[in-house]
């Protein structure tokens, strides 16, 4: 009997993220010497990314072609900074433009005016009496930069000798409720005041302002198309410089079980990286709408750190209206952290109405706070 060798080839489907093309034709009413850029939810709202620079067709017309995941995307046109963003003819701001990407799309945009053509009245913001500046120019030796640092102290802080847990949060300039109110604030202090009145644990919040146009490098521990990553040095600043200063000057509970770190988008990425690298410093993390798309190496790094994270509490939240990959990427990380065994200390919330914006993170701060306060 002649033996025959049968080879069975299984053709498995290739899973890819569906993308569609969008061609944007942008016209301006008056010639400008500046370069135009598109900033949106697909590039972490960077107003001057070379990868999202428009090509000039003639003196009044620009064009850019993008490949974007299916779903909703928000954006604006800038001339390289948020001081030079598009506005209405009379100088008032325009709402974010919206792309609903299901098929290849051509979109025509007319820029009525630019915000820097109008005299800017700088708003003077006032904060609650329990939100203070630690320093308007705190030195960051690991980065050779200075940064404004905020602190929220519970209203009972001045009337007691108690020590308090601490949450370190990124994007400090948007954290606290201001008067007049701002559209891009988390209003964390208002949430905490309300929760504390209802009986929740009191905590201190430390807010670190971001580095402006350096944010995409400073909150990324890895090199990317935006430049050399500074995230490792930034996290070293938090652990080696800022936390010791806060612990020395305020009544804090210093141990890892009473120290948390949190942030959104790039701030969510660096918060997860921080707890993975320093689980004996940060015992819990709030990872809101994380920008894992810009740092895929984070999956490998976290996988190698699983043993160190077995006592950590990590809260993930992402919204269905943040693009097709946001929930998928966040769920992938959640699954990695639960790969050995399901942990009640790792939580992932998917919100149908969630968008990449501060009102969403403001709302989801409540379940995060309740989670770490247990």
N, C-alpha and C positions, 0 to 999 in steps of 0.2 A: 504493500500500500504506500503510495507516494504521499509524504507529508506536505501539507500546504500551510503557509504562514499568512494569516489574515491580519491586516493592520487596520484598526478602526480609528478613524480620525473624527474627533468631536469638534464641531465648529461652534464655538461659544460666541455669543453676541458681544460685540465691543461696546462698552458703555461709554458714551461721551456726553459732554455737556452741550446741549443744542445752543448754537449761536446764530445770530442774524446780523445782517449788515445794515448800517444806517449811514446815509450820506447827508450831512448837514451843510446847507448853503446859507452863509451868514452875510448880510449886507449891513453896512453902516451908513449913516447920513452925512458924515464928515470924515475926511481923510485923517488917519492917525499914523504916527511914526512907530507906535508900539506894536509888538506882536500880540496876537489874540490867542487865547487858550480856552479850552472847555474844562470846567471843574464840576465833578458830580459824584454821585454815590458809587460810581464804578472806579474812581481813582482817589477815594478818601478825601474828596473835595480839595485837592491840591490845585491852587490857582495858577501855578506856573510850571507844570510838568511838561518837559520837552516831548514826551511821548504823546501828549494831547494838545500839541501846538497846531493851530490852523495854518493852512497854506494860503497865501495871498494870490488871488486870480487877477485882480486889477486893483485900482486905488480904493474901491469901495466894496469889494466882494472877496469873501474868504470861504474856504471849504475844508472839511475834514471828513474822512471815512473811518468808521469804527466797526469793529466786530464785538458785539456785546451779547451776553447770555439773554435768553428769552426772559421776559418779565418787565417790571416797571423800573425805570431809572429816572432820577431827578438831576438837574444840572443848571448851571448858569455859564455865561460867557464873561471872561475877564480880560484885562490887559496886563496880566502877570501878577496881580495882588488883589486882595479883597478891598483895598482902598480904591481900586480902579475896576469896579464891577459894573455890569450893565444896569441901567435903571430906566424909569419912565421919562418922558420928555420933560416933565417938570421937576425931575430930580428925586422923586419918591422911588422907593425900592420896588422891584418886581418880584413876584413869587417865583419859586423854583419852577423851571420848565420841566415838563414830564414827557418821557418817551415810554410808550406802551409797546414793547417789542415782542411781536409774535411772528412777523414776516419782515423781509427786507423792506426798508423804509427810506424815503427821501423826505427831508424836512427843511422848509425855508424859514429863516429867522431874520427879523429886522431889528437891529439895535437902535432904539430911539435916542439914547443918550448914555453918558457915563457918569458915575457918582462923583468923580473928582472934578467935574466941571461945575460943581456947586459948592458953595462955602459950607464946610462941614462943621456943625455945632457939636462939639464933643460932649456927650452926655456925662454928667457927674452922677455916678451911682452911689447910693447909700445902702449899707447892709445892716442886718440886725445886730443888736448890741452884743450878741454872743458869737459873731463871726469877726475874726481879727486877722490882721496881717502879721505873720511871724517875721517876715522880712521882705522888703520890696526888691531886694537884689541879693538873695542868698547865694553864696558861692558854691559851685559844683566842681570840686577839684578834679574829679574823674573826667570831666568834659571841658574843663577850663571855661566855664560859662557862669553867668549869674541868672537867677530865676526867682520870680515872685512866689512866695509860699503863703498859703492861707490856712487858718485853723478854725474849726467849729468846736466850741466848748458847750456842753449841755448847760442849760440854764441853772441847774443846781450845782455846777462846778464851784462857783465862788462861795457857796454856802456850806461846803462840806470839805472833808479831808480825804474823801474817797479817791481811789485810783480807778482808771477807766480803760476799757479796750479802745483800740485805735484802728481806724480804717484809713489807709493811704490811697488817694484817688488821683488819677491822671486828669489832664485838661482842667486844671483848677479854676481858670477864669470863667468857666461855664457852670460851676458846681452850685453856687449859692444864689438864693433869691435876692434880687436887687430891686431898688426903688429909684427910678421907674423900672418896671419889669422888663426883662429881655426875652425875646422869642427863643433864644438858644440856651436856656438855662435848665439845669436839672432841678434846681430848688431843693437840694438835698436837706438843707437845714429846716425848711418848712415841713418836709416829710418826717424828719426825725423828731421835731418838736411835737408833731401830732401823734406819732407812735409812742413817744415817751409819756405823753399825757394819758394814753390808753393803757399804760403799764409796761411797755417794752423796756428792755435794758437800755441804759444810757451809754453812749459811746462818743469818743472824740473822732472828728474827721479832719485829716490833713489833705489839703488840695495843692497839687504842684502844677503851676502853669506850664503849658506846652511851649515848645520852641519855635512857634510860628512856622515858617517855611521849612524848618529842620524837623518838623514833627514826624514825617515819613521815614526819616533816618533814625531819629532819637528813640522812637518807640519800636524800632525793628532791630532785633539782635543779629540779623543777617544782612548781607549785602543784597541790594535789589537794583532795579533800573533807576531808582531815585538816589542812589549813592551808597557809600559805605555805611553799613549798619552801626549805630551807636548804642543800641539797646543794652548790650552787656555792660558798658560803662555807666549807662543811666541807672540800671538796676544796682550796680555797685554803689552808686551815689546814694540811692535809697537806703541800702543796707548798712553801709559803712559810715555815711556822713549824716544824712537827714534823720534817720531813726534814732541814733544816739543823741542827737541834738534835742529832738522832741522828748525823748525819755528823760533827759537831764533837766529840761526846763518846764515840763508839765507832769502832772500826776497821772502816769500811765501804768497799765499792766503790761509788762515788757515781754512776757513769754509768747511763744508762737500761737498758742491757743487763743490769745486775746489780740492778735495782730492780723489784720486783713488787708488785702490789696484789691483794687477794682478799677475798671475803666471800660470805655466803649470803643468799638472799631479798632484803630491802632492801639488805643489804650487797653482794650480787651486782650489783644495779642501780647502786649508787654506784661500785663498782669498775670497771664497764664505762664509766661516764660519765667517771671519772677518767682512764682510759687514752686515751679518745677526745679529751678536752680537753688532755691533757698527755702525748702520746706520746714526748716527749723527756725526760720525767721517769720515767715508768713504761714499761718495755719489755715487760712481760708482765702478764697478769691472770688470776685464777681466778674464774670467774663461776658460782657454785653456786646452782641453783634460783632464778634471778633473778625478782624481783617486777616484771616488765615490765608486767603488767596495770595497775599503778597509775600508770605513767608512759609512755603510748604515744608521747609525743614523742621518746623515746629512739631510736626507729627512724629518724626523720627526721634527728636530730642525728648519729647514727653514719653514715648515708648521706652526709652532707655532709663527713664527716671521713675518708673511705676512703683518700684519698691519703696522709694523715698516718699511717695505721695500717699501711701496707704492710710495715713492718719489725717490727710488733708480734706477740707470741705471745699468743693468747687461748684459754683452756680453758673450755669450757661443759660442764655436766653437769646433767641433770634426770631425774626419776623418773616412771614411769608412774602411781604411786600418789599423785601430788601434785595431782590434779585434771586435768580433760580439757584445760585450756588451757596448762598449764605446759610440756609438751614442745613443743606447737605454737608457743607464743610464743618459746621458746628456739631452736627450729629456724628460725623466721623470721629471727631476728637472725643466726644462723649463715649462712643463705643470703645475707643482705645483705652480710656481710663477704666472701663468696666470689662476689659477683655479677660481678666483673670477671674473675677467674680463680681456680681452685681453689688454695688455699694449704695447705701442710702445717703452717703455723704457726697455723692456726685449727682447733681440735679440738672436736667435739661428741660427748658420750657420752650415750646414752639407756639408763637402767637400769630393767628391768622391775619390780624390787622397791623402787625408790627412793621414799622418803617424805620429807616436809618436816620433817626432824628431824636432830638433831646426829649420831646414829649413822651416818646416811647420808653426811653431809659428812665425818665422821671417816674413813670408809672410802675415800671418793673423793678425799681429800686426797693419798693415795699416788700415783695416776696424775697428778694435777696437779703434784706436786712432781717427779716423774720427768720430766714434760714440760718444765718450766721449767729443770731442772737439766742438760738436754742441751747 
